[in-house]
Structures are given as structure tokens and as C-alpha cells.
């Protein structure tokens, strides 16, 4: 889990979803009202909700969920950004 200071300050959701797709995640943009996407972890099929606005606090929470549900780390994601 990266420290909050090592996370980017303003990452776009589109850029993050592209990196997650390269790593095997499924992105579900439908199914619900609002501006949230659902990302589905490969292998475990656990769902994580991805809001439109990604502050450092929200990004840290999402990264910790990704690391918990899959074996993909922040370093893997940042290499694909």
C-alpha cells in the first residue's frame, strides 16, 4: 500500500480505467444512476466502485481494495498509467 504522499494529486478516472483494463480488470459503465463506474477484479470477480472524482484519500482507499482483492499493486498500476 503506497503512502498518501506517493500518490498523484490529480489523476483522471479515464487514465486510471485504461491502466486497469490493461491489467485485466473489467470496467462496467452502466448499471445505475450517477457518475460512478464499477471495476471488477480479475480472478475474484469482486466489485469496486470508482467515483468520478479521485482525490488522494479516495484513490488510496481504492488502491487498498484493489490490492486486497487481487494481487495487483500500486506499482503495477503506475507502470501502466
N, C-alpha and C positions, 0 to 999 in steps of 0.2 A: 504494500500500500504506500503510494507516494505521499510525502508530506504536502501540506497545503501550499507551501511556498514553491514547490517544484511544478505545480500545475499551471497551465497557461491561464492568464487573466480573462481573456475573451476568446473562446473557441466557438466557432459556428457549429450549429447542430448538423448542418449538411455535411461539413467536413468530417465530423465525428461519425456520422452514419455511414459515410463512404469507407472510412477506415474499418469500421466494424463489419461491413459487408465483405471486405477483403479478407477478414479473419474468419468468415463463415457464419456470421450472425444473420438472422432473418429480420427484416425491418417491415413492420406492419403499420402502414399509414392510415388504414381505415379502421372501422370498428369503434365508434364512439364519437362524441362531440367534443370539440375543443382543439387545442393545438398540441396535443401530446402524441408521441409515437410509441409503439410497443416494440421493443427489441427482444428477440427470442434467442437464447443461448444455444449454441450447437451442442449436441450430445444430451444435455439435461432437459432441454426444452422449457427452461424456466423463463418467465417473462419479467422484463424490467421496463418501467415506464420512463420515457425520455421526454422531458418538457422542452418547450421551445427555447426558453432562456436558460443558459448554462452558466451560472455563477460558479465560483470556486467551491463553495460549500456543496452545491448540488452536484457538481462534477465529481467531487471527492466521494460523495455518497454513492453515485452511480458506478464509479470505478471500483469501489469496495464490493458492491453487489456483483459486478462482472467477475472480479477475482474470486469471489466466494462460489459462484455458480458454475464457473468454467475455469480452466487452467490458463487463462489469458491474463497477462499482467499489463500494467500501465506502459511498461517499456515496449511490449508488443504493439500496443495501440499507437503509441507515439511514433514508432518506426513507420507505421502505415498512414500517418496523417499527411 
